[in-house]
Each structure stands twice: as structure tokens, then as C-alpha cells.
Amino acid sequence: MKKRHWMLIAMMTAGTATFLFALLRRREVAPATPYDRPEGGEREGEFELFIGS
């Protein structure tokens, strides 16, 4: 085989290994807990968000 073929095989193997490793890590990570609103549905304080010009 030519040197180019070996380089292509090495790059494809590295890409596949990276993809599989990412899939395995994704399974191990615990799902994030969703935001839980405080009772009453509003935050305490004088916070106001204004979006506009």
C-alpha cells in the first residue's frame, strides 16, 4: 500500500475512536436538573429585564 493509504486509514481510525469515546462519555454524564421555580412563580427582589431600544 502507498503511504497515502496508511495516512487515510490512520485518520479514519482516529476519527472513529474520537466519536466512540464521545458517545461513551455522553452516557456517563448525569442529566442536568431542570430549573425549579420558587413557590409563587416569581423571583424575589427588584429585578426587571428590559429588552428594547
Distance bins in CASP14 RR format, pairs under 12 A and 6 or more apart:
PFRMAT RR
TARGET T0000
AUTHOR 0000-0000-0000
RMODE 2
METHOD distances of the structure
MODEL  1
1 7 0 0 0 0 0 1 0 0 0 0 0
1 8 0 0 0 0 1 0 0 0 0 0 0
1 9 0 0 0 0 1 0 0 0 0 0 0
1 10 0 0 0 0 0 1 0 0 0 0 0
2 8 0 0 0 0 1 0 0 0 0 0 0
2 9 0 0 0 0 0 1 0 0 0 0 0
3 9 0 0 0 0 0 1 0 0 0 0 0
3 10 0 0 0 0 0 1 0 0 0 0 0
4 10 0 0 0 0 0 1 0 0 0 0 0
4 11 0 0 0 0 0 1 0 0 0 0 0
5 11 0 0 0 0 0 1 0 0 0 0 0
5 12 0 0 0 0 0 1 0 0 0 0 0
6 12 0 0 0 0 0 1 0 0 0 0 0
6 13 0 0 0 0 0 1 0 0 0 0 0
7 13 0 0 0 0 0 1 0 0 0 0 0
7 14 0 0 0 0 0 1 0 0 0 0 0
8 14 0 0 0 0 0 1 0 0 0 0 0
8 15 0 0 0 0 0 1 0 0 0 0 0
9 15 0 0 0 0 0 1 0 0 0 0 0
9 16 0 0 0 0 0 1 0 0 0 0 0
10 16 0 0 0 0 0 1 0 0 0 0 0
10 17 0 0 0 0 0 1 0 0 0 0 0
11 17 0 0 0 0 0 1 0 0 0 0 0
11 18 0 0 0 0 0 1 0 0 0 0 0
12 18 0 0 0 0 0 1 0 0 0 0 0
12 19 0 0 0 0 0 1 0 0 0 0 0
13 19 0 0 0 0 0 1 0 0 0 0 0
13 20 0 0 0 0 0 1 0 0 0 0 0
14 20 0 0 0 0 0 1 0 0 0 0 0
14 21 0 0 0 0 0 1 0 0 0 0 0
15 21 0 0 0 0 1 0 0 0 0 0 0
15 22 0 0 0 0 1 0 0 0 0 0 0
16 22 0 0 0 0 0 1 0 0 0 0 0
16 23 0 0 0 0 0 1 0 0 0 0 0
17 23 0 0 0 0 0 1 0 0 0 0 0
17 24 0 0 0 0 0 1 0 0 0 0 0
18 24 0 0 0 0 0 1 0 0 0 0 0
18 25 0 0 0 0 0 1 0 0 0 0 0
19 25 0 0 0 0 0 1 0 0 0 0 0
19 26 0 0 0 0 0 1 0 0 0 0 0
20 26 0 0 0 0 0 1 0 0 0 0 0
20 27 0 0 0 0 0 1 0 0 0 0 0
21 27 0 0 0 0 0 1 0 0 0 0 0
21 28 0 0 0 0 0 1 0 0 0 0 0
22 28 0 0 0 0 0 1 0 0 0 0 0
22 29 0 0 0 0 0 1 0 0 0 0 0
23 29 0 0 0 0 0 1 0 0 0 0 0
35 41 0 0 0 0 0 1 0 0 0 0 0
35 43 0 0 0 0 0 1 0 0 0 0 0
37 43 0 0 0 0 1 0 0 0 0 0 0
37 44 0 0 0 0 0 1 0 0 0 0 0
38 44 1 0 0 1 0 0 0 0 0 0 0
38 45 0 0 0 0 0 1 0 0 0 0 0
42 48 0 0 0 0 0 1 0 0 0 0 0
43 49 0 0 0 0 0 1 0 0 0 0 0
END
